[in-house]
Amino acid sequence: MTRHVQIVEVGPRDGLQNESLILTTDQKVDMITRLGDAGLSRIEAVSFAHPDLVPQMADAEAVMELLPARDDVSYIGLILNWRGWRRAQETGVDEINMNVSASNTFNQENQGAGTDDTIDVLGQIVRDASTAGLPVTATIATAWGCPFEGEMLIDRLLFVAEAVAGTGVQEIVLADTIGVADPWTVTDRIGAVKEVVGGIALRAHFHNTRNTGIANAYAAIQAGVTTLDASVGGLGGCPFAPAATGNIPTDDLIYMLDRAGITTGVSLQEVIDVSRHMAGLVGRSLEAMLPKAGPFPDISGTG
């Protein structure tokens, strides 16, 4: 098993987009800066979705303008279409992440276009981004299941994954958008996708809707994935996926990896501090267990 796992922090984007309380631009910048200071080197900072549909992300340009340029942090911008790409180009994002759904129905609901059309646009963006020197990741949403179509057939997932790989993206994320995966299907699907995407790096994105998220992360690591998405405190969900609760908590994931001797380069205590800070801002207890229980052994005196 790998001895190092990279964590992509998605709390500022996937986490905050599902909160009814909209944080100020300064609060978002402070959150992202704290996460970078904790050692998270890839942070999905903003989304260039339509402001009327995702008002929590309406100030994406302003957030990027205020974020400090850092050699040790790569800021990721999520896009859904060509308009989002054009907006992202005007900011200081370091990476692009474009969403493509294995479910055609979900793609229509989420992005207003069919999956095939979105993949065509993705190919154009990859070519455009190459000229601009920006790496592009594609996230395949609903890789395990869809709120409209139900269980995602593995043949459909492989068809979409192969088409996405053909666009020339540098990385592919398999996303359990509505939190229906289990460790056994994680193992099977990662293995099958590897066969059709060649040497393209795979990343995994799990939601904890049915309390299997951390187990799924473990299974993904066992299957050879070395990059995982997580959200500080377990913030998050998807506004277009009913009952899709937060991503796996960054705090809890780091604890599991630390105990296994797997390095992340991230300070667990500093992430716990950010998690507690965010709970105060949103006015509720978050899903992560570590801010409540503390690390073991608890050397901080605050657990």
N, C-alpha and C positions, 0 to 999 in steps of 0.2 A: 504494500500500500504506500502511496505517496507520503513523503514526510513534509511537504509544504502545500498549503492550499491558499489560493488568493481569494479574498472576499471582495465582491463588488457591492458597495453600499448603495441601496436603492431607496432608503428612507426619505430623502429630500424630494424624491419624485413619486415613486409608487406608494410611499408611506403617506405623504401629505395630501396626495390627490383625492384620498378617500375620507379626509377629515371634514366635518361640517364647518369647523372653525378655520378660517383662512388666516394664516400667519402673515405678518408684514414682511416686506422684502428684507429688511434688516434682520429680522428674526431668522429667516431662511439662510441668509448669508452667514449669520453667527452659527447656526446649526452645522452647516457644511464645513465651516472653518474648524469647528470643534472636532468634527469627525476626521478631518485631515490631520489634525494635531494628534489624534489618537492612533494614527498609523494607517488609516484606510487610504490606499493609494489610487483606487478607482472609485469615483463617486458619481452616481447618476443624479445630477444636480437639478435638471430642469426638463420640462416637456414642452414641445412646441405644438401641442394640441390646440384646437380652436378654443379661444378664451371663453366663449359662451357655453361650450360643452364641459370644459374642465376649468372652472374659474379659479381653482386653487393654484393653477399653473399660469395664470394670465400675465404674471410679471417676469416671465422667463428672461427676457432681454435685460431687464433691470437687475435681476439676480446675477447674471453673468457679468454685467458691467462692474458690479461691486465686488465680485469675488477676487481675491488676490491671486495673481499668477504664481504658480508653485511648480518647481521642478519635480517635487515628490508626489504630486497629485494630478491625476488625469480626470478632467471634468467631462462627463458624458451627457449629451442631449438626446432625448427620445423624440423621434419623429414618426408620423403616421402616413405622410404623403409628400408630394412634391412641394406643396406650400410650406410645410414644416421644414423641409430641407432648405428652402430659400431663406426662411427666417433664421435657421441655425447658422447658416453661412455668415450672417452679419454679426455673429457673436464670437466669443472666444472659446467655444467648446473645443475640447481636444479629441473627442470621439463622437461618432454618431451611432445610435442604436435605433434601428427601424423595426417596427412591429409588423409581423405577418402571421395571420392565423391559419392553423390547419383546417379549421372549420370555416367554410365559405359563408355560412350564415352569421357567425360571430364577426368575421371580417367586414361584412356588410353593415352590421350594427355598430361596430366599433370605429370603422374607417370610411364607411360610405362607398365601398368598392368591393368587388369580388377578389378572392385570393389571387387568382391568376393575374388580374390587373395590377394588384399591389406588387407582385413579384416582378412584373415588367418595369414598374416604376423603380423598384429597388435596384434593378440592373442599371438603369440610367443614373441613379444616384451614386452607385458604386463607381461608375466611370467618372462622373463629375467630381466625386470626393477624392479620387485618386489624383486628379490634377491639383486639387487643393491640399493634398498631403494629409487627409483625414482618414483614419481607419474606420471601417463600417462593420458593425455587428448587426446580425438579424436575429430577432427573438421570434421563435415560432410559438405563438400563443395556442392555448387549448390543445397542447400536445398529448394530453391524457384524456381530456373530456371537455365537453361544451355544454353551457346551460341551455342551448337551443337544440343541439343535435344529439346530445347524450355521449355515450362512450365513443372516443375517437378510435376508429379502426387503424391498426398499425400500418396497413397498406397505404392508407391516405396520408398518414404522417410521413412515411418514407417517400411518397411521391412529392410532397411539398418540400421535404428536407433536401431531396436531390435537386429540385428546381431552384431552391434558394442557394444551394452550394454552387450551382452553375452561374450565379450572378457574380461570383468572385469575392464575396464577403470574406473578411478575415476571421470571423468567429460566428458561431451559431449557438443560440441559447434555446434550450428546450424548457418551456414554461408550463407549469401546472397551474393555469390561470385560476381555476375554481377549486383547487385543493382536493382532487379526487384520487391522486396517485397513491400507490403503495410500493414498498421497497422491491417487491418482486417484479412488478411491471417497470419500475425504474431501471432495474438491471437489464431487463429484456429490451426495452426501447432504446436505451443508450447504446447497447451492443449492436442493435439493428441499424440505428442511425449512423454509427461509425462506419458501417460497411458501405453506405451509399454516399457519404460526404468526403471520403478520402482523408486527407491530412488536415482538414479544417478543424481548428480548435473548438471543442464543445464546452459549453457552460450550462449550468442548471439553475432554475428559478422555481422555488417551491413556495406554495402558500400552505398555511397551517389550519385550513378550514376544518379538517376532520382529524386534527391532532396527529398527523403522520409526517409532518414536514421535516422534523429533525431526523427521523428514521429514513426518510427518503434521501436526505442529504448524505447520510452515512452510506446508503446503497450507491449513490452516484459516485462517491469517492472510491468505493470498492470497485466500481465499474471503470475507473480510470479518469474521471472528471477531476480537474485540479482547480477549477474556478467556480465559485458558487455565489449567487445573489443572496443578500440578506438585508433586513431592515432594522435599524436600531429600535429596540424596545418591542419589535413586532408590529410597528405601525404599518398600516396599509390595507390594500384591497383593490378591487377594480370597480369603478362606477358603472361599468357595463356588464358586470357579472354578479347577479344577485347572490348575497350571502357569502361572497368571497372575502374572507377575513384576511388579516395581515400576512405578510411574508414571514418566513422563519426569522426569529429574532437574531440579530447579529450577536447580541450578548450571549445567548444560549449556545449558538453555534461555536463561538470562540471557546467557550468553556469546554464543550465536548472535544474540540480539536486539541486544546491545551492539555487536557487529561490524557489524550492519546499520544502526546508527544509530537503532534503535527504543528508546525510553525505557521503563523499567519502574518507576523510582523505588526500585529495590532495589540494594543494594550487593553486587556479585558476591563480593568478598573476604570480606565478613561472612558470606554464605551458605556459602562454602567453609569458613570457620572452624566454622560450625555443623555442616556435613556431617562434618568431621573429628572433631568432638566426638561426634557420634552414632555414628560408626564405632567409637569407643572404648567407648561405652556398650553397643552390641549385640555387640561383640567380633568384628567381621569387617569386611573391606573392602566398601564400598558400590559401587553400580553406576556412579555418576557419574564422568565422566572428569576434570572440572576439578580436584577435590581431588588427583588424581594428577599431572596434567600442569601445573596452574597456568594462570593467564590468560596471554594473549599480547598485547602484551609483558608479561612478568612483572615488575611493579614492586614486588611485595610482598617479594621476596627469600625466599619460602617455597615456591615452586613446585617 
